[in-house]
Amino acid sequence: MELYLIRHAQSQNNPRPEKDRVEDPPLTDTGHQQCAHLASWIPSLQLTRLVTSPFLRTLHTADHISRSVGLTPEVSVDLHEQGGCVSGHTREVFVGRPGMTRSEI
């Protein structure tokens, strides 16, 4: 088995200072361009399964891949960084929230 780990494309939080970041941001226009580039060559990997976490940035990235390879993403709420999708910019105010599904994007 080969496993490919793909980081989400640029989210609206990536270019923001930490103190201005928001919970569960979508992709930027640049992020969608990155996804389009990824979608243009990823069929060569011959993927057989597509699993994603339940956050907007990953759901949008997986959607681009899905259209390109013809696989339906499997959303796993247990797949996320430590603490889930966080809001707040300091450890004292982090709140994990894995909860959105692909049907909610």
Buried (B, 14 or more C-beta within 10 A) or exposed (E): EEEEEBEBBBBBBBEEEEEEBEBBBBBBEEBBEBBEEBBEEBEEEEBEEBEBBBBBBBBBBBBBBBEBBEBEBEBEEEBBEEEBBBBBBEEEEEEBBBEBEBEEE
